[in-house]
Amino acid sequence: AELHAIRGSGLRLGRAAPLRDSLSAALASLDEALALYPLYTRALFERALTLMDLEDFEGAVGAFERLVAIDKGYPHLLTWLVRAHASLRRQRTGAAARALGGSA
């Protein structure tokens, strides 16, 4: 699980491949780590950050909230959870404005 998490965070930060491909590979590796050890907090946190990078803010909020349920004291967790909620709200507000014909 540790190796999958390290690989996932390295792929997320390395950006060797095109960004979206690298992030997708990082997410897959983190999912493998979590399949082996579902309570692995580092992998959960890295997964949430990767979802933020992919602009899947709803998924990121869910991942951060899952981590809160496991370890409320994880470093910087609450700050990132607030960022994810704010990004999700901005994304939804922008989509609603575009649906009404406005600009966002």
Residue pairs with C-beta under 8 A, 6 or more apart in sequence:
1 33
1 34
1 36
1 37
1 40
1 43
2 33
3 33
4 29
4 30
4 32
4 33
4 36
4 43
5 29
5 30
5 33
5 40
5 42
5 43
5 46
7 26
7 29
8 26
8 27
8 28
8 29
8 30
8 33
8 43
8 46
8 47
8 50
9 26
9 30
9 42
9 46
10 26
11 17
11 22
11 23
11 25
11 26
11 29
12 22
12 23
12 26
12 46
12 49
12 50
12 53
14 22
15 22
16 22
17 25
20 54
23 50
23 53
23 54
24 54
26 46
26 50
27 47
27 50
27 51
27 54
30 43
30 46
30 47
30 50
31 47
33 40
33 43
34 40
34 43
34 44
34 47
37 43
39 70
41 67
41 70
41 71
41 74
44 63
44 66
44 67
44 70
45 64
45 67
45 74
45 77
45 80
47 63
48 60
48 63
48 64
48 67
48 80
48 84
49 60
49 80
51 57
51 59
51 60
51 63
52 60
52 80
52 83
52 84
52 87
55 87
55 91
57 84
57 87
57 88
57 91
58 88
60 84
60 87
60 88
61 81
61 84
61 85
61 88
64 77
64 80
64 81
64 84
65 81
67 74
67 77
68 77
68 78
68 81
71 77
93 104
94 104
95 104
97 103
97 104
98 104
